[in-house]
Amino acid sequence: MVAQLMAKFPTATREDHDTFCTTEGWELVRGAAGKPVRHHRTYKLPLGDGRILRTRISKPVDRTDYPAFTWVTILREQLEVTNSEFWACVRDSVLPQRATRMPDRPGIPYYLYQVLTDHVGMPPDEVARLTVDEAQERVAAFWSRSRDPE
């Protein structure tokens, strides 16, 4: 699958990644001293649904290619765009279509989301439908079951 995906598009570079972020309007993350983070160029993008995407570009930001598997992971997990959306943004300044709808109710805190998806094994879409109280109940039930002696 990775080979098929990469065959249609050129190999992405760190510079392409940076161009995408600046074109779409990602914000450069600053450290505690108010200066840009030094070891990577780190960007964040708040989404309309309340999530914040983050991506890192190793320095120096140059024409160094990304390995195919690394690039597919960056597209899917950090940028949340397809390869074609990425290249349309980099080449033609066409911004990706992103959800702008605000949630009907407050989302659950990230630590609850992480426990429910990583430890309990719930699918993310199912977790997203829970209220804060329901999420807390599920986490409490999980931890109480995992501590019960068998």
C-alpha positions as CSV (number, residue, x, y, z in Angstrom):
1,M,0.0,0.0,0.0
2,V,2.8,2.4,0.9
3,A,4.5,1.8,-2.4
4,Q,1.2,2.4,-4.4
5,L,0.6,5.7,-2.5
6,M,4.2,6.9,-3.0
7,A,4.2,6.0,-6.7
8,K,1.7,8.7,-7.5
9,F,3.5,11.6,-5.7
10,P,7.1,12.8,-5.3
11,T,9.0,12.0,-2.2
12,A,8.2,14.6,0.5
13,T,11.0,16.6,2.1
14,R,11.3,18.5,5.3
15,E,11.0,21.7,3.3
16,D,7.7,20.5,1.7
17,H,6.4,19.6,5.2
18,D,7.3,23.2,6.4
19,T,5.7,24.8,3.4
20,F,2.5,22.8,4.1
21,C,2.3,24.0,7.7
22,T,3.0,27.7,6.9
23,T,0.5,27.7,3.9
24,E,-2.3,26.2,6.0
25,G,-1.6,28.6,8.9
26,W,-0.1,26.2,11.5
27,E,1.3,28.1,14.6
28,L,5.0,27.7,15.5
29,V,5.1,26.3,19.0
30,R,7.2,28.2,21.4
31,G,9.1,27.0,24.5
32,A,8.9,28.3,28.1
33,A,11.2,31.2,27.3
34,G,8.9,32.3,24.4
35,K,11.4,31.2,21.8
36,P,10.8,28.6,19.1
37,V,11.5,25.0,20.2
38,R,15.2,24.3,19.3
39,H,15.5,20.6,18.5
40,H,12.6,20.4,16.0
41,R,10.5,22.9,14.3
42,T,7.2,22.2,16.0
43,Y,3.8,23.4,14.8
44,K,0.2,23.2,16.1
45,L,-3.1,23.7,14.5
46,P,-6.3,24.1,16.6
47,L,-9.3,22.4,14.8
48,G,-12.9,23.4,14.9
49,D,-13.9,20.3,16.8
50,G,-11.6,21.2,19.7
51,R,-8.7,19.0,18.9
52,I,-5.2,20.4,18.3
53,L,-2.9,18.8,15.7
54,R,0.8,18.8,16.3
55,T,3.7,18.0,13.9
56,R,7.4,18.1,14.2
57,I,10.0,18.7,11.5
58,S,13.6,17.6,12.3
59,K,16.2,20.3,11.8
60,P,17.6,21.4,9.5
61,V,14.5,22.1,7.5
62,D,15.9,21.3,4.1
63,R,15.4,19.1,1.1
64,T,16.1,15.9,3.0
65,D,13.6,13.2,2.0
66,Y,11.3,11.4,4.4
67,P,11.3,7.5,4.2
68,A,8.0,6.3,2.7
69,F,6.7,4.7,5.9
70,T,7.6,7.7,8.0
71,W,5.8,10.0,5.6
72,V,2.6,8.0,5.5
73,T,2.6,8.1,9.3
74,I,3.1,11.8,9.4
75,L,0.3,12.4,6.9
76,R,-2.2,10.2,8.7
77,E,-1.3,10.8,12.4
78,Q,0.1,14.4,12.5
79,L,-1.3,16.3,9.5
80,E,-4.5,14.3,9.1
81,V,-4.6,14.8,5.3
82,T,-4.2,12.7,2.2
83,N,-1.2,12.8,0.0
84,S,-3.2,14.6,-2.7
85,E,-4.4,17.2,-0.2
86,F,-0.9,17.7,1.0
87,W,0.5,18.3,-2.5
88,A,-2.4,20.5,-3.5
89,C,-1.6,22.7,-0.5
90,V,2.2,22.7,-1.1
91,R,2.0,23.3,-4.9
92,D,-1.2,25.3,-5.4
93,S,-2.0,26.7,-1.9
94,V,-5.3,24.8,-1.8
95,L,-6.1,24.4,1.9
96,P,-7.4,21.0,3.1
97,Q,-11.0,20.7,3.9
98,R,-11.2,20.4,7.7
99,A,-14.2,20.1,10.0
100,T,-15.2,23.4,11.4
101,R,-18.2,22.3,13.4
102,M,-17.9,22.9,17.1
103,P,-19.0,20.0,19.3
104,D,-22.5,20.1,20.8
105,R,-21.1,19.5,24.3
106,P,-17.7,19.7,25.9
107,G,-15.4,16.9,25.0
108,I,-13.9,14.5,27.5
109,P,-10.4,15.4,28.9
110,Y,-7.6,13.8,27.0
111,Y,-6.4,11.7,29.9
112,L,-9.8,9.9,29.9
113,Y,-9.7,9.6,26.1
114,Q,-6.3,8.0,26.3
115,V,-7.2,5.5,29.0
116,L,-10.4,4.5,27.2
117,T,-8.6,4.0,23.8
118,D,-5.2,2.7,24.9
119,H,-6.0,0.7,28.0
120,V,-9.7,-0.2,27.8
121,G,-9.6,-0.7,24.1
122,M,-12.6,1.3,23.1
123,P,-12.8,2.6,19.5
124,P,-12.2,6.4,19.3
125,D,-15.7,7.1,17.7
126,E,-17.4,5.3,20.6
127,V,-15.3,7.3,23.1
128,A,-16.3,10.5,21.3
129,R,-20.0,9.8,22.0
130,L,-19.5,9.6,25.8
131,T,-20.2,12.4,28.2
132,V,-17.6,13.2,30.8
133,D,-19.5,11.4,33.5
134,E,-19.9,8.3,31.3
135,A,-16.2,8.3,30.5
136,Q,-15.2,8.7,34.2
137,E,-17.5,5.8,35.1
138,R,-16.0,3.5,32.4
139,V,-12.5,4.4,33.5
140,A,-13.3,3.7,37.2
141,A,-14.9,0.4,36.3
142,F,-11.9,-0.6,34.2
143,W,-9.4,0.2,37.0
144,S,-11.5,-1.5,39.6
145,R,-11.7,-4.7,37.5
146,S,-8.0,-4.7,36.7
147,R,-7.1,-4.6,40.4
148,D,-9.5,-7.3,41.5
149,P,-7.6,-10.5,42.4
150,E,-8.6,-13.5,40.3
